Amino acid sequence: MIKKLVIVFITVFAIQAQAQDGTASPYSFYGIGTLKFKGTVENRSMGGLSIFTDSIHVNLRNPAGYAGNNLKGWNNENRPVKFTVGGSSSNLTLKSDGGSQKGNATTFDYLALAVPMGKFGLGFGLLPYSSVGYKLESSNADGNLDNRYRGEGGLNKAFLGLGYQITPNLGIGVDASYNFGNIQNSALQFGYQDGEPLQYHSKESNRSDLSGVNLNFGLSYKTMVSDKLQLTTGVTYMPKSKLTSDNQRVFSTVVVSPGTEQEIIVNTIVADLEGQNLQKTDLTLPSKFSFGTGIGQPQKWFVGAEYTLQNTSEFDNPIFAINNAKFVNASTIALGGFYIPKYNSFSSYWDRVVYRAGVHYENTGLEINNETINEFGISFGVGLPVGNIFSNANIGFEIGNKGTTKANLIQENFMNLQISLSLNDQWFQKRKYN
């Protein structure tokens, strides 16, 4: 019965959305859910651009950023320990040919620390990898509630990375991530006789507990092309990897309370997934490659572009087979940059503020009813200095849309607000006197 969720995208008469585990997107039904942006508010405010690295911001997308050159302000003896934490709130308007509905979600986005170790840099942290959260209902031709679909959960990522500064211009790095979490979804089918609801209804519930390891390699190169202009290039590559999925499926007979909508389980039957070779399955995480380049004046301005290709066609989840949906290769184009009026100004606070903006266009790799699910977004934000000159509070805002109303699908119009802290401190200092 769970496969009937695709009917929602074919004949939608009513839509209900609610915040669940960081997303309210109906497209989070597919695969392992909606993939979360692996990056900081600083990245997202520049359209998702991740090629820019420096000594005072954590770069979660390119592990080469854990290394870096020492600060001139500290006599070229050290660079700061970098700490960052961020979260976001998203407001959705879901539109279809049958109407529209509001949804919202608030989520923790990341927690990370980067520690300098000479020419090396160590980074570690925690962030969500994907989120599942939908609450949808469909009605039959008589206007009665026909199916109720629920989904929640997602994957989390705990990572440990190491970067190395080969030369003052060239850095490399690698992340090792342990992915873990669970995905739960259910489909409740209502029965009627002569237009009146039956006492008992049928429900299918599924749970998958996922775990696995993947790697991400990065390279960052910077060079001065003139007295003032610096060229920056970044490359990342994540090889294909596997997740182990332990699966459960239960069929239930339920009674639904008319007043409270509470579901009371009368009896259950556990599906024999072992006999179908579905109790333990392998799920493929596709490989991913990104390349970007940009130019700017250090500590003044930067503008760049980045292209990301993900072989999403490699994705496979054997526990669910959806006939009218498939994964194709995904791609993203991001353009963005920042501007700082005067980073070391003593007379004006606003001259030290970092102003960011960007735009991105993404083919998500999901194709339903022969329609590709694309996303477009415009973002901007500010980095507000707090404490010492190297720490800041970041605020980002993003507007855009995802999906389409063609082929009876759903279009998401979103507004995202992101907030983070990027803090720096000097933990290790060379002794000048014995």
Buried (B, 14 or more C-beta within 10 A) or exposed (E): BBEBBBBBBBBBBBBBBBBBBBBBBBBBBBBBBBBBBBBBBBBBBBBBBBBBBBBBBBBBBBBBBBBBBBBEEBEEEBBBBBBBBBBBBBBBBBBBEBEBBEBBBEBBBBBBBBBBEEBBBBBBBEBBBBBBBBBBBBBEEEEEBBBBBBBBBBBBBBBBBBBBBEEEBBBBBBBBBEBBBBBBBBBBBBEBEEEEBEEEBBBBBBBBBBBBEBBBBBBBBBEEEEEEEBBBBBBBBBEEBEBEBBBBBBBBBBBBEEEEEEBEEEEEEEBEBEEEEBBEBEBBBBBBBBBBBBBBBBEBBBBBBBEBBBBBBBBEBBBBEBEBBBBBEBBBBBBBBBBBBBBEBEEEEEBBBBBBBBBBBBBBBBBBBEBBBBBEBBBBBBBBBEEEEBBBBBBBBBBBBBBBBEEBBBBBBBBBBBBBBBBBEBEEEEEEEE
